[in-house]
Amino acid sequence: MDFSQVSIIAIILAVVANTVIGALWYSPILFASVWMKSLGKTEEELNKSNANIGYMLTMIAAIVSAIVLSLFISMLDHVTVGSGALIGFLAGLGIASARELSPTFFEGRKLTLFFISASYHVVSLTVMGMIIACFIK
């Protein structure tokens, strides 16, 4: 692994993109109402939870994901925006989404929650991969 290929600017931009996508994904513009209904929670109930800890953990996870994704992409012989997108897409579909399956079934979560969460990971990691690929030397 060559950490010299990891661009701090790429990581920051990828984390910002992840945050923006997540804010839109779970907003009333896209899936907030369906997501809350599937959770069986109201907006008031969600606001009572300690959201700051959730946002902090999400940010840490995005940083770790961006660094690991950067390492994966830097292993390619020829890096393009398309190949970065492909690696991000595959990580989203084959790793993040696949990992959502166990808690979905063992915890009795609704399939709607799986599809909202899994598709968020696929879209977010695909965009993160595109951004990171632009900064690989």
C-alpha positions as CSV (number, residue, x, y, z in Angstrom):
1,M,0.0,0.0,0.0
2,D,1.3,3.4,-1.0
3,F,-0.1,6.0,1.3
4,S,1.8,8.7,-0.8
5,Q,-1.0,8.3,-3.3
6,V,-3.6,9.4,-0.8
7,S,-4.5,13.1,-1.4
8,I,-5.8,15.0,1.6
9,I,-7.7,17.3,-0.7
10,A,-9.3,14.3,-2.4
11,I,-10.3,12.9,1.0
12,I,-11.8,16.2,2.2
13,L,-13.8,16.6,-1.1
14,A,-14.9,13.0,-1.0
15,V,-16.1,13.4,2.7
16,V,-17.9,16.6,1.8
17,A,-19.6,14.8,-1.2
18,N,-20.6,12.0,1.1
19,T,-22.1,14.4,3.6
20,V,-24.0,16.3,0.9
21,I,-25.4,13.1,-0.6
22,G,-26.4,11.9,2.8
23,A,-28.0,15.2,3.7
24,L,-30.0,15.0,0.5
25,W,-30.7,11.3,0.7
26,Y,-32.3,11.5,4.1
27,S,-34.0,14.8,3.6
28,P,-37.7,15.5,2.7
29,I,-36.4,16.1,-0.9
30,L,-35.7,12.4,-1.3
31,F,-36.3,9.6,1.2
32,A,-36.8,11.1,4.7
33,S,-40.6,10.4,4.9
34,V,-40.3,6.8,3.6
35,W,-37.2,6.2,5.8
36,M,-38.9,7.5,9.0
37,K,-42.1,5.6,8.3
38,S,-40.1,2.4,7.8
39,L,-38.2,3.1,11.0
40,G,-41.5,3.6,12.8
41,K,-40.2,7.0,14.1
42,T,-41.3,10.6,13.9
43,E,-39.1,13.6,13.2
44,E,-39.6,14.6,16.8
45,E,-38.4,11.2,18.1
46,L,-35.3,11.4,15.9
47,N,-34.6,14.9,17.0
48,K,-34.6,13.7,20.6
49,S,-31.7,11.3,19.9
50,N,-28.2,12.6,20.2
51,A,-27.7,13.3,16.5
52,N,-24.4,15.0,17.1
53,I,-22.8,11.7,18.0
54,G,-24.4,10.1,14.9
55,Y,-23.1,12.9,12.6
56,M,-19.6,12.6,14.2
57,L,-19.5,8.8,13.7
58,T,-20.8,9.2,10.1
59,M,-18.0,11.7,9.4
60,I,-15.3,9.4,10.8
61,A,-16.7,6.5,8.8
62,A,-16.6,8.7,5.7
63,I,-13.0,9.6,6.3
64,V,-12.0,6.0,6.8
65,S,-14.0,4.9,3.7
66,A,-12.4,7.7,1.6
67,I,-8.9,6.7,2.7
68,V,-9.5,3.0,2.0
69,L,-11.2,3.7,-1.3
70,S,-8.2,5.9,-2.2
71,L,-5.8,3.0,-1.5
72,F,-8.0,0.6,-3.6
73,I,-8.1,3.1,-6.5
74,S,-4.3,3.8,-6.3
75,M,-3.7,0.1,-6.9
76,L,-5.1,0.3,-10.5
77,D,-2.6,0.4,-13.3
78,H,-4.5,3.2,-15.1
79,V,-6.7,5.5,-13.1
80,T,-9.5,7.3,-14.7
81,V,-12.7,9.0,-13.3
82,G,-14.6,6.0,-14.8
83,S,-12.3,3.4,-13.0
84,G,-12.6,5.4,-9.8
85,A,-16.4,5.3,-10.2
86,L,-16.3,1.6,-10.9
87,I,-14.3,0.8,-7.8
88,G,-16.6,3.0,-5.7
89,F,-19.7,1.4,-7.2
90,L,-18.3,-2.1,-6.5
91,A,-17.3,-1.2,-3.0
92,G,-20.8,0.2,-2.4
93,L,-22.6,-2.8,-4.0
94,G,-20.3,-5.6,-3.0
95,I,-19.2,-4.5,0.4
96,A,-21.4,-1.8,2.0
97,S,-24.7,-3.1,0.6
98,A,-23.9,-6.7,1.2
99,R,-23.0,-5.9,4.8
100,E,-26.5,-4.3,5.3
101,L,-28.2,-7.7,4.6
102,S,-27.4,-9.4,7.9
103,P,-28.9,-6.8,10.2
104,T,-31.8,-6.4,7.8
105,F,-32.8,-10.0,8.3
106,F,-31.5,-10.8,11.8
107,E,-32.9,-7.6,13.3
108,G,-36.1,-7.8,11.4
109,R,-35.6,-4.5,9.6
110,K,-37.9,-3.6,6.8
111,L,-36.6,-4.2,3.3
112,T,-37.4,-0.5,2.5
113,L,-34.7,0.5,5.0
114,F,-32.2,-1.9,3.3
115,F,-32.9,-0.4,-0.1
116,I,-32.6,3.2,1.1
117,S,-29.4,2.6,3.0
118,A,-27.8,0.3,0.4
119,S,-28.5,2.7,-2.5
120,Y,-27.1,5.6,-0.5
121,H,-23.9,3.7,0.0
122,V,-23.7,2.7,-3.7
123,V,-24.3,6.3,-4.9
124,S,-22.0,7.9,-2.3
125,L,-19.1,5.5,-2.8
126,T,-19.4,5.9,-6.6
127,V,-19.2,9.7,-6.3
128,M,-16.4,9.4,-3.8
129,G,-14.5,7.1,-6.1
130,M,-14.8,9.6,-9.0
131,I,-13.5,12.4,-6.9
132,I,-10.6,10.4,-5.5
133,A,-9.6,9.2,-9.0
134,C,-9.1,12.8,-10.1
135,F,-6.3,13.2,-7.5
136,I,-4.4,9.9,-8.0
137,K,-1.0,10.6,-9.7
